[in-house]
Amino acid sequence: MKRTFILLISAVVMLSACGQDNSHKKEESNKEEQSSKKDSSSVKQKATDKDVQGNDYRTILPFKESQARGLLQDNMANSYNGQDFESGLLDLSKEVFPTDKYLYQDGQYLDKDTVNAYLDPKYTKDEIKKMDKDERKEKKADENLGLNPSHEGEKDPEKIAEHSPAYLSNILEQDFYDSGDTKGKHIKGMTIGLAMNSKYYYQKEKNGETYSKKLDSDEVKKQGKQMAGEILTRLRENKELKDIPIHFAIYKQSGENAITPGEFMAGTTVDEGKTRINEWKDIDQTTALLPSETAADKDERLNNNFKQFNDNLQSYFNNFTQAVGTVKFNKKSPQQLSIDVPIDYYGKAETIGITQYVTEQAKKYFDNVDEYEIHIKDGNNPQALISKGKDDDEPQVHIYKNSN
């Protein structure tokens, strides 16, 4: 009897221990699950660190690519335009949506199909009737979203170039969120950039010679303003975008063979809830080669300084050919200067020497420019970078160790 009682007690203890063990495992499992959920949540809520943002926007992580990704490269007349359009639009956005109050995210509301549909010409009823079902679907003809002028049924490329060329080449969207909204739940602002053509390119026959027609600058600006008004109406139909400020900027591209980018022509900010654009502000930007007559008209001192900069380099370094510079002016004030300094077959000691000398010359001749970057290159291989920001007292110098 005593032995039976002991066995019963042992069984109870074992069951109790087993229960405690299972309970402990369950508790640990719940903790791990909660921790996993917390980790997952933290990924969604993260934004880049304030300590490294500088004068740029903090971005929401994980980074979401633009819904219209790829069009910037495909639709711009040349590579200079694409980079200038995107970076310039961000600079304009900073004036409306300050970097210390907003987080940035690539555009999430205008997808690639929608943007392409906006770039189409407006279709007439007769044109839509002549399309088969697949063509209507491909071109979203039933929605008829095209913002470029209608061809009115015209098929002759020359007549289209004369009477209804494509003015709008691309649309770029930038989204902004409150600095505390790291989940990106509630959009607080948006910028829309309209890239306009300065030339219309066409072919008289398929795979034939390409012709171009220069577009009137005033008409380009007028068309851009009208298109922005229509885009605003469409954006306001989305309930998430009904009550946010939307900034618009019109950019005129340079031509296909240009070696300088285009320029912003006009901008406006539409207050939250407003459905009409009442007023635009002209933007007086010019990008010029150095040296050139255009640069001299804007800032003769800078133009002459660049000539002297080149002369000095040629005097001190036998293998040196000529530096190439471009400068962006806001009205007549030089804002951004970019210089490529080509060097061929220089040893490391020579590269260090020319970098030091170029830095001295930059301090002497480019002190009145807000920002500059000087790239010292051997062919396509970067050798050194000299840069100065608007708030920097001295230029920053970096010589690449592994540049080949």
Number of C-alpha atoms within 10 A of each C-alpha: 6 7 7 9 10 11 12 12 11 12 12 12 12 12 12 12 12 12 12 12 12 12 12 12 12 12 12 12 12 12 12 12 12 12 12 12 11 11 12 11 12 14 14 15 17 17 22 16 9 11 7 10 13 10 11 16 23 23 23 24 17 13 14 12 11 20 18 21 14 10 18 20 14 13 17 22 26 20 17 18 25 22 15 18 26 15 11 16 23 18 14 17 24 15 9 16 25 14 19 16 13 22 27 25 23 19 21 14 18 18 14 16 14 16 19 20 20 24 21 21 21 19 23 14 13 10 15 18 13 10 13 9 11 9 12 17 12 10 21 19 22 12 11 18 22 22 23 22 19 18 21 16 13 13 9 12 17 17 12 19 21 12 13 18 23 24 26 27 26 22 22 22 23 22 23 28 23 18 19 12 18 21 17 23 10 14 19 22 24 24 24 23 25 25 28 29 26 25 24 20 18 18 15 12 10 8 7 9 9 11 14 15 14 13 18 12 15 10 11 21 20 12 18 26 22 12 19 22 15 15 16 21 15 13 16 18 11 11 8 13 21 17 17 19 18 26 23 26 28 30 30 26 26 22 22 17 8 14 15 22 24 28 25 25 21 19 19 20 19 18 15 15 13 16 18 13 18 10 11 14 11 14 16 13 18 22 21 21 20 23 20 14 13 15 24 16 11 18 15 15 14 21 22 16 18 22 16 14 19 19 14 14 20 15 10 11 13 8 14 17 15 16 21 16 18 20 23 24 21 15 12 14 15 23 18 19 23 17 19 17 24 20 21 12 10 14 9 13 9 13 21 17 13 21 23 15 14 20 19 12 19 21 13 12 18 19 14 13 19 16 21 22 19 23 19 24 18 18 11 10 13 19 25 21 20 20 19 23 15 11 8 11 8 12 17 13 15 12 17 15 9 8 12 9
